[in-house]
Amino acid sequence: MRLSNSTLAGLATRIALLSGAAAVGLAAWGAHALTGAEASGLRAFDTAARMHLIHSVVLLVIALWWSHAPRSRSLGLACAMLILGMLMFCGTIYLRVLAGETSLARLAPAGGLLLIAGWITPVFAGRWLKGPKTDEDLSPGSARFGE
């Protein structure tokens, strides 16, 4: 069973919202629970939480954009890159600081590259970026909306 792009865009929107909530929760928890941790661990955790929150918002924006332009493959790809990038970059830092798990640390740079690619990929979203040709193109009922 293949899910439609509209369904996937809705899923990406929900993931973005849950990811943002998790980022806020982890940042708040880390600010209180990690007071005795070493300075480098605190800085790493703070960086992960900040990147997690920023990219959750970016994911939300792109997912909502994708829901209005469901034919755009680049917007779907950007959502996937951002989700995987957050897991690989932020997730491995969280694991290292909280559990001392270092075997997955090699994934962080690849995760960072995926986050960067997630910012760049929407550039290729097609004509939707160029703006509407007419006022009618702005309406969701228009055949050209989201092209």
N, C-alpha and C positions, 0 to 999 in steps of 0.2 A: 504494500500500500504506500503510494507516494503522497506526501503531504503537499498541499498547495503553497505557493509563496505567501499568500495572505495568511494562512495558518502559521507558517514559519515566522512571518513578521510579528504576529501576535505573540508567539512563543518567545521570540527575541525580546519583545517589549516586557514581557513578564520576567524573563531572566534578568533584564536590566534593572527592573524595580527591586527584585529580590537581591541582586548583587549590590545595589546601592544601600539597601537596608543592612546587608551583611557588612559592608565596608564601614558604615557608621558604627554599628555594634562592635566590630573588631577594634576600631580606633578608640572608642570609649573604653572598652575592656582593657586594651593595651595601655592606655594612659593611667589606669588604676592598678592593674595587676602586675605590670612589669616594672614597677618602681625600683626594685632591687636588681634588675638585670644590668648587664654591662652596657656601656654607652654605645658601642658599635651595634649591639643587638637592638637597642632602642631606636637608633637612627634607621636601621634597616627596616624594622617593623613600621616606623612612622612613614618611611618612603613607600613601603608596600601598601599601607592603608590609604595614603594620599593618592597613589597611582590607581588603586582599586576604585576609589570614589570618583576620581576624574573620569576614568574610562567607563564606569557604569553610566555616568551622565552622557558621555559621547555615544555609548551603545544605545541608550534610550532615544536620543535624537535621531540616530541613523535608523533604528528599528521603526520609529514612528514615520520617518520619511519613507522607508521601504513599504510600510502599510499603505501609503498613498501612491506608490509607484511599484506595485508588486511584480511587474515584468523586469525590473532591474536586477540583473545578476550581480552587478558590482556591489549593490547595497547589501544583498544577502551575504556575499562573500566578506564584506567589511564586518558585518555582525559576527560571522563565524570567527574571523580573525581576532576580533576584540574579545570574544568569549574565551577562546583558546589562549590568547595572549595574557589575559588576566589570570587564568588558571596557572599557566606556566610561570609567569613572572611573579605575581603576588603570592600565589599559592606556595611556590617553593621557598620564598622568603619567610612566609608565615610558618611553614614546617620547620625551617632551619632555626628560627628564633624560639618557637614554642616547644618543639619536640627534639631539637638537636639533630634533626634529620638532614644530612648533608649529601646523600647519594643522588638526590634529584636536583641539586644546585646547578648542574650543567644545563638545565632546561630554562633557567632564568634569562640568559641572553637571547635565546630563540623566542621566548615569550615577549621580550622587549621589542624584537624585530617584528613580531606579529602585531603588537600594539601600534608601532609606527606604520606598518602596512595598512592597518585598519583605519588610520587617519587619511592615508593617501588614496586608497581604493575608491572612495566615493567620487573622486574627481572624474572617474570614468562612468558616472551614472547616466551619461547621455544627455539628451536634449533638455531634460528636466532642469539641469543646472543652468542652462542658457536662458531660462525664463519662458513664459508663455508667449505664443505667437499672437494671440488675441485675448481679450477679456474672457471669452467663452472657454478658453483652454484652462482657466483657473478653476472652473467648476468641476467637482468630482464626477458629475454625470457626463462630462465631455469625453469623447472618444480619445482625445489627445492628452487628457490629464495624466500626469505621471510618466509621460514618454521621455 
